[in-house]
C-alpha cells in the first residue's frame, strides 16, 4: 500500500461531560496538529498517490471550518464529547466527502483509505482510519 501524508493544525475550545474527564470538564483550549494520510494499492497514471498540493488545500479547507471555534456552541456538536478520537473521525469523514466530490482530482477516486491523526501534545495523539 502506498501512502502520502500532509500536515496542518487547528485550534478549538471545548469542554467534556463525564467524571472520566476530570478538570477537562471545564472549558479549555486545544491546538491539534493534524496528519492526514491517503493510501492506495497502486500509484495512479502519474505515479503518485494523490496530488499533494490538492490534499494540502483540502485538509486546510476542512480544518478552516473547525478552527477558532468553541465546539460547545456549534449545533453539529451539541451533546457530543468532542474528544481527540471523535474529531479525528470528523476530519477523516469530511476529507472522504471531498474525495468523493472530486475536489482532489479524478485520480483521487482511486484512493483506498484515509487515516487522520490528531496530535494533542508531543506525547499523546489519536487517530481514525476509514476506507473510501
N, C-alpha and C positions, 0 to 999 in steps of 0.2 A: 504494500500500500504506500503510495506517495503522499506527501503532505507538505503544506506551507503554512506558516503561522504569521499573523500580523498582530500588532500590539497597539493599544490606546489606553485611555483611562477615563474615569468619570467620578464625580463626587455627588453624594446624596446625604440627606438627613433622614433618619427613620428611628422608630422605636419598636420594641417587641413586646408581645404578651406571653406570659408564662413564667413560672418560677425558675425554670432552667436557665433563663437569660440573665438573672441577677441584675446588676446595675444597667445592663443594656436595655432594660425595660423603659428607661428614661430616654428622651430624645437625645440622639447623638449623631455625629457625622461619621462618614466613611468615605475614603478615597480608594477606589478599586483600580488596580492595573489589570487590564483585560487582554488575554491572549486568545485569539480565535484561530483555530487550526482547521484547514479544509483538506479533505482526503479523497483520493480516488485510486482505483486499482491500476489504471493505465493513464499515461500522460495524454493530453489532447494532441491535435494535429500540429501545434506549435511547440510540443514537448514541454508543456507547463501543466501544473495542477489547475491553477486559475490565475487570472491577471492580478498580480499583487497590488497594483495601483487601484483597481476596482474593488478588490477585497478590503483594502485600507479605507477607501472612501465610504464603502457601505457600512463597515464597522463604525466609522465616525458618525454616520447618519443615525444608526441605531442608538449609539450612546448619547448623541445630542438630545434625543427625546427623554433621556433619564437624567442628564447632567444638571446639577444645581437645583435639584428638586427635593422637596420634603415629601418622601413617598407616602407618609401617613396621610397627606392631604390629596393624594391622587386617587380619583374614583376607581381606576382599574386595580388598585392595590388595597381597596377598602377591606378590612377584616383579614388581611394576609400578613403573616410574618415574612417580611422581605429579607430573608436570610441570604447569605452569600450563595448558598446552593440554589435557592429559588431564583435569584437574579441571574445566575449562570444559565439557567433554563430559559428565562425570559429573553436574554440576549441571543442564545442559540436559536430559539424559535423565530425571533424576528429576522435574524440573518437567513434562516432557511426560507422564510417568506420572500425575502429579496432575491434569493437564488431562483426560486420558482417563478417570480415575476420577471426574470430576465435582467435584473439590474447589474449582474456581474458578467453579462455576455452569454451568448448561446452555448459556448463550450462549457460553461459552469454547470449546465444542466447534467453533465456527466459526473458531477461530484457524487461521492458515495456517502459521506458523512461530514458533520461539523462537530468539533469539540471546542467548548468555551471554558476557559479557566479564569476565575476572578481571584486575584491575589489581594487579600485584605491587609496583609502585612508581609514582612520579609520571612515570616515563619509560619504563616497559615494561609491556605487557599482552598478553594472548592471548584469543582468542575462538573460539567454536564456534557454528555455526548449523545448525538442523535443521528439517525440515518436521514438521508434525503430521498 
